[in-house]
Amino acid sequence: MEVGLRLAGYKHEREKVLEMTYKKYYVGEGFSDIVIKASKKIVVLELKAVGNVGKLEVQQLRNYMELLEAQAGALINFEQPGKNSNPDQHDLVFEVIMK
């Protein structure tokens, strides 16, 4: 994915460290998978390889978008290796969130 972004000329950061706070107190760090900066807009990509994408993963993406003041985000879930016995069939969940 990063090679494609680079070839397309998009500026991006991988594993961007985000400071997490609660009521203005530092509580830890989050790591956004890929942050793309294009035409003064910020897009957050969260890449997963889990059985099911649920509310937790969607909320994580929303939190990262809020921290980065991003205009859009995408949650991409790739199938787990060995999960699918049919090599011609692939599971991919792609959810986009726009502000």
All heavy atoms as an XYZ file, in Angstrom:
791
protein
N       0.824     -1.181      0.000
C       0.000      0.000      0.000
C       0.876      1.255      0.000
O       0.585      2.200     -0.702
C      -0.940     -0.010      1.196
C      -1.886      1.156      1.164
S      -3.303      1.028      2.244
C      -4.178     -0.322      1.543
N       1.933      1.223      0.808
C       2.812      2.390      0.869
C       3.498      2.666     -0.463
O       3.662      3.821     -0.846
C       3.870      2.206      1.952
C       3.347      2.446      3.335
C       4.473      2.450      4.333
O       5.123      3.498      4.454
O       4.698      1.407      4.941
N       3.879      1.617     -1.163
C       4.521      1.803     -2.459
C       3.558      2.490     -3.420
O       3.922      3.418     -4.138
C       5.012      0.456     -3.039
C       5.509      0.620     -4.461
C       6.101     -0.126     -2.154
N       2.311      2.050     -3.421
C       1.297      2.676     -4.276
C       1.108      4.150     -3.952
O       0.994      4.986     -4.857
N       1.089      4.483     -2.671
C       0.956      5.889     -2.269
C       2.158      6.700     -2.735
O       2.024      7.815     -3.238
C       0.803      6.001     -0.748
C      -0.499      5.477     -0.168
C      -0.412      5.408      1.355
C      -1.671      6.347     -0.593
N       3.337      6.129     -2.548
C       4.570      6.815     -2.951
C       4.591      7.027     -4.462
O       4.913      8.123     -4.943
C       5.781      5.993     -2.506
C       7.056      6.778     -2.429
C       8.214      6.003     -1.811
N       7.867      5.412     -0.536
C       7.980      4.118     -0.243
N       8.433      3.268     -1.128
N       7.649      3.665      0.952
N       4.246      5.985     -5.222
C       4.235      6.098     -6.688
C       3.206      7.105     -7.181
O       3.403      7.759     -8.200
C       3.976      4.728     -7.318
C       5.113      3.713     -7.184
C       4.670      2.348     -7.690
C       6.355      4.189     -7.926
N       2.100      7.232     -6.443
C       1.060      8.193     -6.818
C       1.405      9.607     -6.362
O       0.691     10.553     -6.690
C      -0.281      7.766     -6.225
N       2.478      9.746     -5.586
C       2.916     11.075     -5.170
C       2.248     11.603     -3.913
O       2.312     12.804     -3.638
N       1.620     10.731     -3.129
C       0.960     11.178     -1.901
C       1.948     11.188     -0.736
O       2.652     10.206     -0.503
C      -0.217     10.257     -1.544
C      -1.395     10.415     -2.448
C      -1.697      9.434     -3.383
C      -2.200     11.547     -2.375
C      -2.789      9.573     -4.221
C      -3.286     11.693     -3.210
C      -3.571     10.701     -4.138
O      -4.640     10.844     -4.967
N       1.950     12.284      0.006
C       2.749     12.358      1.221
C       2.007     11.579      2.304
O       0.802     11.740      2.471
C       2.937     13.810      1.664
C       3.777     14.612      0.712
C       3.944     16.032      1.213
C       4.762     16.839      0.237
N       4.926     18.212      0.664
N       2.737     10.735      3.013
C       2.097      9.934      4.048
C       3.091      9.583      5.146
O       4.298      9.678      4.962
C       1.496      8.657      3.447
C       2.525      7.710      2.922
N       3.175      7.906      1.734
C       3.039      6.574      3.433
C       4.029      6.924      1.527
N       3.970      6.099      2.560
N       2.543      9.213      6.286
C       3.343      8.763      7.419
C       2.823      7.399      7.844
O       1.621      7.155      7.849
C       3.216      9.719      8.603
C       3.812     11.084      8.372
C       3.647     11.965      9.589
O       4.242     11.651     10.635
O       2.912     12.959      9.480
N       3.743      6.529      8.234
C       3.389      5.188      8.671
C       3.581      5.098     10.183
O       4.545      5.626     10.719
C       4.303      4.189      7.969
C       4.015      2.764      8.281
C       4.946      1.886      7.440
N       4.878      0.535      7.907
C       5.752     -0.015      8.729
N       6.778      0.684      9.162
N       5.612     -1.257      9.115
N       2.643      4.427     10.869
C       2.703      4.257     12.326
C       2.898      5.599     13.040
O       3.784      5.749     13.875
C       3.819      3.273     12.712
C       3.543      1.847     12.317
C       2.396      1.209     13.080
O       2.251      1.460     14.287
O       1.625      0.471     12.449
N       2.067      6.554     12.681
C       2.148      7.885     13.288
C       1.757      7.784     14.767
O       0.722      7.250     15.114
C       1.229      8.862     12.575
C       1.309     10.264     13.158
C       0.684     11.261     12.239
C       0.736     12.662     12.794
N       2.080     13.183     12.924
N       2.626      8.320     15.621
C       2.403      8.295     17.061
C       1.448      9.427     17.429
O       1.672     10.584     17.075
C       3.728      8.448     17.842
C       3.473      8.445     19.337
C       4.693      7.341     17.458
N       0.384      9.087     18.136
C      -0.612     10.073     18.557
C      -0.681     10.099     20.075
O      -0.834      9.057     20.716
C      -1.987      9.709     17.993
C      -2.066      9.561     16.479
C      -3.414      9.010     16.073
C      -1.810     10.891     15.820
N      -0.562     11.273     20.639
C      -0.644     11.415     22.097
C      -2.104     11.344     22.525
O      -2.940     12.089     22.046
C      -0.044     12.752     22.515
C       0.023     12.936     24.005
C       0.719     14.216     24.398
O       1.938     14.307     24.213
O       0.012     15.124     24.876
N      -2.389     10.428     23.425
C      -3.755     10.247     23.922
C      -3.884     10.979     25.261
O      -3.018     10.839     26.129
C      -4.056      8.759     24.112
C      -3.758      7.898     22.891
S      -4.732      8.309     21.441
C      -6.237      7.483     21.828
N      -4.956     11.737     25.397
C      -5.188     12.477     26.641
C      -6.616     12.245     27.123
O      -7.504     11.903     26.351
C      -4.968     13.986     26.456
O      -5.851     14.464     25.440
C      -3.537     14.300     26.075
N      -6.789     12.458     28.420
C      -8.116     12.427     29.032
C      -8.170     13.625     29.961
O      -7.346     13.748     30.864
C      -8.338     11.118     29.798
C      -9.658     11.081     30.534
C     -10.852     10.945     29.849
C      -9.699     11.208     31.914
C     -12.060     10.916     30.507
C     -10.907     11.186     32.590
C     -12.084     11.041     31.880
O     -13.287     11.029     32.538
N      -9.128     14.516     29.685
C      -9.260     15.752     30.461
C      -7.917     16.476     30.574
O      -7.499     16.892     31.643
C      -9.854     15.465     31.837
C     -11.274     14.939     31.760
C     -11.911     14.847     33.109
C     -13.348     14.356     32.931
N     -14.081     14.336     34.171
N      -7.232     16.565     29.438
C      -5.956     17.259     29.284
C      -4.781     16.565     29.969
O      -3.703     17.113     30.057
C      -6.059     18.715     29.728
C      -7.059     19.510     28.912
C      -7.043     20.964     29.299
C      -8.092     21.715     28.495
N      -8.120     23.123     28.821
N      -4.967     15.333     30.459
C      -3.880     14.574     31.065
C      -3.432     13.481     30.101
O      -4.258     12.767     29.530
C      -4.311     13.941     32.396
C      -4.475     14.946     33.496
C      -5.723     15.501     33.769
C      -3.384     15.346     34.254
C      -5.879     16.435     34.779
C      -3.525     16.284     35.271
C      -4.769     16.828     35.527
O      -4.911     17.756     36.514
N      -2.142     13.348     29.964
C      -1.558     12.323     29.107
C      -1.879     10.940     29.670
O      -1.651     10.669     30.845
C      -0.041     12.523     29.033
C       0.691     11.431     28.306
C       0.768     11.441     26.923
C       1.298     10.392     28.997
C       1.438     10.438     26.241
C       1.971      9.378     28.323
C       2.030      9.412     26.950
O       2.686      8.412     26.280
N      -2.417     10.054     28.816
C      -2.762      8.702     29.268
C      -2.105      7.608     28.408
O      -2.304      6.436     28.671
C      -4.296      8.482     29.319
C      -4.926      9.360     30.375
C      -4.925      8.709     27.956
N      -1.357      8.004     27.405
C      -0.694      7.007     26.575
C      -0.574      7.451     25.136
O      -0.766      8.623     24.811
N      -0.249      6.484     24.293
C      -0.068      6.767     22.876
C      -0.906      5.825     22.026
O      -1.173      4.697     22.414
C       1.406      6.590     22.490
C       2.321      7.551     23.194
C       3.784      7.263     22.929
O       4.124      6.117     22.567
O       4.580      8.185     23.103
N      -1.297      6.331     20.879
C      -1.959      5.524     19.869
C      -1.085      5.545     18.629
O      -0.233      6.427     18.478
N      -1.272      4.579     17.759
C      -0.451      4.483     16.561
C      -1.351      4.300     15.348
O      -1.870      3.203     15.134
C       0.529      3.310     16.673
C       1.459      3.435     17.840
C       1.115      2.918     19.073
C       2.669      4.086     17.698
C       1.968      3.033     20.157
C       3.524      4.215     18.782
C       3.175      3.686     20.010
N      -1.537      5.354     14.589
C      -2.343      5.266     13.381
C      -1.509      4.605     12.290
O      -0.344      4.956     12.094
C      -2.778      6.664     12.948
O      -3.542      6.585     11.790
N      -2.082      3.644     11.585
C      -1.314      2.868     10.604
C      -0.736      3.734      9.491
O       0.464      3.732      9.265
C      -2.170      1.751     10.011
C      -2.473      0.676     11.037
O      -1.640      0.440     11.919
O      -3.558      0.083     10.958
N      -1.589      4.472      8.784
C      -1.117      5.334      7.698
C      -1.925      6.631      7.727
O      -3.151      6.603      7.785
C      -1.265      4.664      6.319
C      -0.419      3.390      6.254
C      -0.866      5.628      5.201
C      -0.567      2.595      4.976
N      -1.215      7.750      7.661
C      -1.845      9.061      7.574
C      -1.408      9.681      6.253
O      -0.216      9.836      6.002
C      -1.438      9.972      8.755
C      -2.061     11.352      8.601
C      -1.834      9.344     10.077
N      -2.394     10.015      5.420
C      -2.129     10.578      4.096
C      -2.469     12.057      4.121
O      -3.525     12.451      4.614
C      -2.976      9.879      3.014
C      -2.720      8.380      3.028
C      -2.698     10.470      1.639
C      -3.713      7.584      2.219
N      -1.565     12.865      3.565
C      -1.819     14.294      3.434
C      -1.884     14.611      1.952
O      -0.909     14.433      1.223
C      -0.725     15.102      4.118
C      -0.721     14.877      5.618
C       0.340     15.676      6.311
C       0.279     15.370      7.804
N       1.343     16.007      8.545
N      -3.060     15.062      1.506
C      -3.263     15.351      0.093
C      -4.152     16.577     -0.057
O      -5.239     16.626      0.502
C      -3.903     14.162     -0.608
N      -3.679     17.555     -0.795
C      -4.456     18.759     -1.082
C      -5.028     19.397      0.186
O      -6.207     19.698      0.269
C      -5.591     18.458     -2.061
O      -5.078     17.917     -3.241
N      -4.193     19.569      1.183
C      -4.573     20.192      2.455
C      -5.626     19.389      3.222
O      -6.296     19.897      4.095
C      -5.047     21.626      2.241
C      -3.988     22.527      1.674
C      -4.492     23.933      1.512
C      -3.424     24.816      0.893
N      -3.868     26.184      0.713
N      -5.793     18.137      2.858
C      -6.724     17.250      3.556
C      -5.937     16.111      4.177
O      -4.886     15.724      3.688
C      -7.788     16.716      2.605
C      -8.681     17.808      2.050
C      -9.878     17.232      1.372
C     -10.669     18.315      0.690
N     -11.686     18.891      1.472
N      -6.482     15.575      5.258
C      -5.844     14.453      5.947
C      -6.790     13.259      5.910
O      -7.973     13.390      6.211
C      -5.518     14.826      7.400
C      -4.520     15.990      7.430
C      -4.962     13.633      8.156
C      -4.273     16.540      8.820
N      -6.251     12.105      5.537
C      -7.005     10.859      5.496
C      -6.263      9.843      6.360
O      -5.052      9.673      6.229
C      -7.138     10.314      4.053
C      -7.900      9.002      4.043
C      -7.804     11.337      3.156
N      -6.989      9.176      7.252
C      -6.413      8.168      8.133
C      -6.812      6.784      7.628
O      -7.996      6.529      7.396
C      -6.909      8.349      9.589
C      -6.348      7.263     10.493
C      -6.556      9.729     10.118
N      -5.823      5.908      7.457
C      -6.091      4.523      7.074
C      -5.734      3.623      8.247
O      -4.632      3.698      8.782
C      -5.237      4.106      5.876
C      -5.427      4.832      4.562
C      -4.520      4.232      3.500
C      -6.871      4.780      4.112
N      -6.663      2.796      8.649
C      -6.418      1.793      9.684
C      -6.539      0.429      9.025
O      -7.570      0.100      8.444
C      -7.420      1.923     10.833
C      -7.055      2.965     11.844
C      -5.697      2.716     12.485
O      -5.498      1.647     13.099
O      -4.830      3.580     12.357
N      -5.476     -0.348      9.096
C      -5.421     -1.654      8.461
C      -5.535     -2.734      9.530
O      -4.825     -2.695     10.531
C      -4.104     -1.805      7.704
C      -3.756     -0.649      6.759
C      -2.390     -0.862      6.156
C      -4.817     -0.484      5.686
N      -6.424     -3.681      9.309
C      -6.670     -4.751     10.286
C      -6.620     -6.109      9.585
O      -6.812     -6.200      8.376
C      -8.047     -4.590     10.948
C      -8.261     -3.266     11.656
C      -7.393     -3.145     12.867
C      -7.649     -1.839     13.592
N      -6.666     -1.570     14.613
N      -6.384     -7.141     10.380
C      -6.484     -8.528      9.921
C      -7.123     -9.302     11.068
O      -6.475    -10.060     11.774
C      -5.118     -9.083      9.566
N      -8.413     -9.053     11.253
C      -9.165     -9.670     12.350
C     -10.370    -10.397     11.777
O     -10.769    -10.163     10.641
C      -9.622     -8.611     13.394
C      -8.424     -7.981     14.073
C     -10.485     -7.533     12.761
N     -10.957    -11.265     12.586
C     -12.126    -12.017     12.136
C     -13.294    -11.116     11.788
O     -13.874    -11.225     10.718
N     -13.626    -10.217     12.690
C     -14.742     -9.297     12.469
C     -14.354     -7.901     12.912
O     -13.746     -7.727     13.957
C     -15.968     -9.730     13.280
C     -16.534    -11.038     12.805
O     -16.745    -11.218     11.609
N     -16.767    -11.956     13.714
N     -14.730     -6.924     12.110
C     -14.532     -5.534     12.489
C     -15.764     -5.101     13.262
O     -16.884     -5.298     12.808
C     -14.344     -4.636     11.245
C     -14.330     -3.182     11.627
C     -13.071     -5.018     10.518
N     -15.538     -4.559     14.438
C     -16.660     -4.162     15.280
C     -16.598     -2.700     15.677
O     -15.833     -1.908     15.114
N     -17.413     -2.356     16.651
C     -17.508     -0.976     17.119
C     -16.177     -0.458     17.657
O     -15.857      0.710     17.504
C     -18.576     -0.866     18.207
C     -19.968     -1.090     17.698
C     -20.984     -0.981     18.827
C     -22.386     -1.268     18.334
N     -23.369     -1.199     19.414
N     -15.397     -1.327     18.285
C     -14.113     -0.928     18.858
C     -13.160     -0.403     17.778
O     -12.534      0.649     17.944
C     -13.479     -2.102     19.598
C     -12.172     -1.826     20.307
C     -12.369     -0.852     21.454
C     -11.571     -3.117     20.821
N     -13.057     -1.131     16.671
C     -12.166     -0.717     15.586
C     -12.651      0.567     14.915
O     -11.851      1.445     14.582
C     -12.042     -1.833     14.540
C     -11.290     -3.043     15.012
C     -12.127     -4.018     15.832
O     -13.362     -3.867     15.889
O     -11.536     -4.937     16.411
N     -13.962      0.691     14.747
C     -14.526      1.906     14.154
C     -14.285      3.094     15.085
O     -13.886      4.175     14.635
C     -16.031      1.733     13.850
C     -16.652      3.043     13.417
C     -16.236      0.667     12.784
N     -14.457      2.910     16.382
C     -14.225      4.003     17.332
C     -12.751      4.399     17.366
O     -12.425      5.575     17.481
C     -14.697      3.623     18.738
C     -14.648      4.776     19.717
C     -15.484      5.976     19.265
O     -16.653      5.836     18.922
N     -14.876      7.146     19.232
N     -11.863      3.431     17.248
C     -10.435      3.729     17.196
C     -10.134      4.643     16.012
O      -9.417      5.639     16.150
C      -9.622      2.442     17.072
C      -8.135      2.680     16.992
C      -7.372      1.397     16.725
O      -7.842      0.517     15.998
N      -6.201      1.290     17.313
N     -10.694      4.322     14.853
C     -10.502      5.158     13.673
C     -11.062      6.554     13.912
O     -10.407      7.557     13.612
C     -11.153      4.520     12.446
C     -11.143      5.361     11.171
C      -9.732      5.718     10.742
C     -11.887      4.621     10.065
N     -12.251      6.650     14.468
C     -12.854      7.964     14.753
C     -11.987      8.777     15.718
O     -11.816      9.984     15.542
C     -14.258      7.799     15.319
C     -15.274      7.318     14.307
C     -16.678      7.263     14.930
N     -17.630      6.649     14.059
C     -18.239      7.277     13.047
N     -17.973      8.532     12.801
N     -19.114      6.631     12.294
N     -11.429      8.120     16.731
C     -10.559      8.815     17.684
C      -9.321      9.377     16.986
O      -8.931     10.523     17.220
C     -10.134      7.883     18.816
C     -11.267      7.535     19.742
O     -12.313      8.179     19.763
N     -11.082      6.474     20.513
N      -8.702      8.561     16.139
C      -7.517      9.020     15.411
C      -7.870     10.176     14.474
O      -7.107     11.131     14.346
C      -6.893      7.878     14.619
C      -6.238      6.809     15.460
C      -5.865      5.602     14.903
C      -5.986      6.992     16.816
C      -5.257      4.610     15.663
C      -5.387      6.007     17.589
C      -5.021      4.822     17.002
O      -4.418      3.844     17.746
N      -9.025     10.087     13.826
C      -9.455     11.168     12.936
C      -9.631     12.465     13.717
O      -9.237     13.532     13.254
C     -10.757     10.787     12.221
C     -10.594      9.727     11.162
S     -12.182      9.204     10.456
C     -12.756     10.746      9.731
N     -10.219     12.370     14.894
C     -10.430     13.558     15.717
C      -9.097     14.159     16.164
O      -8.893     15.369     16.072
C     -11.275     13.202     16.941
C     -11.618     14.404     17.794
C     -12.510     14.046     18.970
O     -13.305     13.084     18.857
O     -12.396     14.722     20.000
N      -8.177     13.318     16.632
C      -6.872     13.804     17.082
C      -6.090     14.490     15.963
O      -5.390     15.468     16.189
C      -6.042     12.659     17.648
C      -6.462     12.126     19.008
C      -5.745     10.819     19.307
C      -6.163     13.151     20.092
N      -6.211     13.965     14.752
C      -5.475     14.504     13.610
C      -6.260     15.555     12.828
O      -5.752     16.094     11.854
C      -5.082     13.364     12.668
C      -4.055     12.392     13.233
C      -4.017     11.111     12.420
C      -2.689     13.058     13.250
N      -7.510     15.792     13.238
C      -8.407     16.710     12.523
C      -8.520     16.291     11.054
O      -8.475     17.112     10.140
C      -7.938     18.151     12.665
C      -7.941     18.622     14.112
C      -7.454     20.050     14.288
O      -7.076     20.705     13.288
O      -7.464     20.512     15.443
N      -8.668     14.980     10.856
C      -8.757     14.417      9.507
C     -10.162     14.580      8.939
O     -11.145     14.537      9.674
C      -8.381     12.935      9.540
N     -10.232     14.737      7.633
C     -11.511     14.891      6.948
C     -12.125     13.548      6.559
O     -13.314     13.461      6.306
C     -11.338     15.749      5.685
C     -11.046     17.204      5.960
C      -9.631     17.459      6.465
O      -8.701     16.742      6.152
N      -9.479     18.479      7.289
N     -11.298     12.518      6.495
C     -11.808     11.204      6.097
C     -10.935     10.109      6.696
O      -9.777     10.345      7.054
C     -11.823     11.070      4.575
N     -11.512      8.927      6.786
C     -10.770      7.781      7.281
C     -11.322      6.516      6.655
O     -12.477      6.476      6.239
N     -10.471      5.498      6.585
C     -10.902      4.216      6.040
C     -10.371      3.109      6.933
O      -9.220      3.131      7.359
C     -10.406      4.031      4.616
N     -11.244      2.170      7.201
C     -10.897      0.988      7.979
C     -10.928     -0.187      7.017
O     -11.964     -0.501      6.438
C     -11.917      0.802      9.102
C     -11.776     -0.402      9.998
C     -10.445     -0.392     10.718
C     -12.916     -0.430     11.011
N      -9.766     -0.811      6.817
C      -9.646     -1.896      5.861
C      -9.274     -3.161      6.618
O      -8.267     -3.188      7.321
C      -8.580     -1.580      4.790
C      -8.919     -0.258      4.096
C      -8.481     -2.725      3.786
C      -7.815      0.268      3.217
N     -10.097     -4.191      6.490
C      -9.847     -5.467      7.162
C      -9.535     -6.529      6.114
O     -10.378     -6.866      5.293
C     -11.053     -5.884      8.000
C     -10.765     -7.086      8.853
O      -9.672     -7.252      9.351
N     -11.757     -7.937      9.015
N      -8.305     -7.027      6.147
C      -7.887     -8.082      5.240
C      -8.191     -9.428      5.886
O      -8.157     -9.563      7.095
C      -6.385     -7.981      4.964
C      -5.994     -6.694      4.308
C      -5.589     -5.603      5.073
C      -6.041     -6.554      2.939
C      -5.225     -4.413      4.474
C      -5.678     -5.366      2.327
C      -5.274     -4.287      3.104
N      -8.435    -10.430      5.067
C      -8.723    -11.746      5.621
C      -7.506    -12.284      6.365
O      -6.372    -11.944      6.058
C      -9.149    -12.717      4.533
C      -8.022    -13.155      3.624
C      -8.475    -14.176      2.612
O      -8.807    -15.303      3.007
O      -8.470    -13.842      1.429
N      -7.755    -13.123      7.329
C      -6.677    -13.752      8.080
C      -6.113    -14.909      7.286
O      -6.872    -15.676      6.682
C      -7.189    -14.253      9.428
C      -7.614    -13.144     10.356
C      -8.213    -13.684     11.629
O      -8.937    -14.662     11.613
N      -7.893    -13.047     12.736
N      -4.785    -15.102      7.280
C      -4.199    -16.230      6.561
C      -4.742    -17.566      7.084
O      -4.867    -17.759      8.285
C      -2.706    -16.107      6.873
C      -2.512    -14.684      7.273
C      -3.813    -14.253      7.917
N      -5.097    -18.439      6.163
C      -5.587    -19.757      6.536
C      -7.051    -19.792      6.916
O      -7.620    -20.845      7.121
N      -7.698    -18.646      7.010
C      -9.102    -18.594      7.415
C     -10.009    -19.119      6.311
O     -10.989    -19.786      6.560
C      -9.479    -17.153      7.768
C     -10.937    -16.969      8.115
C     -11.264    -15.501      8.310
C     -12.734    -15.306      8.082
N     -13.095    -13.955      7.788
N      -9.647    -18.823      5.076
C     -10.498    -19.145      3.940
C      -9.920    -20.339      3.188
O      -8.796    -20.313      2.742
C     -10.579    -17.918      3.023
C     -11.691    -18.036      2.027
O     -12.126    -19.128      1.704
N     -12.154    -16.915      1.546
N     -10.702    -21.383      3.036
C     -10.213    -22.574      2.348
C     -10.288    -22.440      0.829
O      -9.672    -23.200      0.113
C     -11.009    -23.803      2.796
O     -12.377    -23.616      2.507
N     -11.051    -21.482      0.316
C     -11.184    -21.279     -1.120
C     -10.217    -20.172     -1.554
O     -10.433    -19.008     -1.264
C     -12.627    -20.889     -1.458
C     -12.840    -20.720     -2.955
O     -11.897    -20.725     -3.747
N     -14.089    -20.560     -3.344
N      -9.132    -20.517     -2.298
C      -8.141    -19.508     -2.676
C      -8.661    -18.479     -3.673
O      -8.051    -17.438     -3.852
C      -7.007    -20.341     -3.288
C      -7.655    -21.595     -3.732
C      -8.798    -21.841     -2.784
N      -9.796    -18.759     -4.327
C     -10.360    -17.810     -5.281
C     -11.315    -16.813     -4.625
O     -11.808    -15.893     -5.270
C     -11.103    -18.550     -6.401
C     -10.159    -19.411     -7.220
O      -8.990    -19.001     -7.397
O     -10.577    -20.491     -7.666
N     -11.599    -17.003     -3.366
C     -12.530    -16.130     -2.649
C     -11.760    -15.397     -1.550
O     -11.024    -16.001     -0.793
C     -13.656    -16.955     -2.019
C     -14.673    -16.115     -1.291
C     -15.753    -16.982     -0.668
O     -15.777    -18.198     -0.852
N     -16.627    -16.380      0.085
N     -11.927    -14.082     -1.483
C     -11.212    -13.273     -0.491
C     -12.194    -12.381      0.255
O     -13.093    -11.806     -0.352
C     -10.148    -12.409     -1.163
C      -9.128    -13.219     -1.890
N      -8.128    -13.898     -1.251
C      -8.973    -13.489     -3.206
C      -7.384    -14.526     -2.133
N      -7.885    -14.307     -3.327
N     -12.001    -12.299      1.568
C     -12.831    -11.423      2.381
C     -12.090    -10.117      2.600
O     -10.938    -10.118      3.020
C     -13.104    -12.054      3.754
C     -13.947    -13.309      3.635
O     -14.738    -13.381      2.680
O     -13.796    -14.197      4.478
N     -12.724     -9.029      2.303
C     -12.144     -7.715      2.535
C     -13.262     -6.793      2.983
O     -14.279     -6.668      2.301
C     -11.494     -7.172      1.263
C     -10.913     -5.768      1.342
C      -9.708     -5.756      2.278
C     -10.504     -5.292     -0.031
N     -13.096     -6.198      4.138
C     -14.083     -5.254      4.645
C     -13.464     -3.873      4.528
O     -12.337     -3.647      4.951
C     -14.430     -5.553      6.120
C     -15.364     -4.495      6.670
C     -15.045     -6.931      6.240
N     -14.210     -2.977      3.937
C     -13.708     -1.624      3.706
C     -14.797     -0.662      4.157
O     -15.891     -0.660      3.611
C     -13.400     -1.446      2.224
C     -12.746     -0.136      1.887
C     -11.386      0.029      2.062
C     -13.492      0.923      1.381
C     -10.776      1.223      1.734
C     -12.894      2.113      1.063
C     -11.521      2.264      1.236
N     -14.528      0.101      5.180
C     -15.503      1.066      5.686
C     -14.881      2.459      5.639
O     -13.753      2.652      6.059
C     -15.885      0.739      7.114
C     -16.931      1.677      7.663
C     -17.563      1.166      8.939
O     -17.506     -0.031      9.218
O     -18.127      2.008      9.630
N     -15.610      3.400      5.070
C     -15.113      4.768      4.948
C     -15.939      5.682      5.846
O     -17.166      5.570      5.906
C     -15.219      5.266      3.483
C     -14.798      6.708      3.373
C     -14.385      4.381      2.562
N     -15.245      6.576      6.527
C     -15.895      7.551      7.393
C     -15.506      8.937      6.903
O     -14.326      9.229      6.740
C     -15.466      7.371      8.870
C     -15.862      5.977      9.371
C     -16.062      8.461      9.735
C     -15.326      5.624     10.721
N     -16.483      9.767      6.653
C     -16.249     11.142      6.202
C     -16.759     12.106      7.257
O     -17.765     11.831      7.907
C     -16.983     11.410      4.889
C     -16.616     10.462      3.763
S     -14.956     10.670      3.147
C     -15.110     12.217      2.293
N     -16.068     13.191      7.422
C     -16.521     14.237      8.355
C     -17.359     15.241      7.611
O     -17.203     15.509      6.485
C     -15.328     14.940      8.998
C     -14.845     14.210     10.206
C     -13.846     15.084     10.922
C     -13.625     14.578     12.301
N     -12.703     15.402     13.044
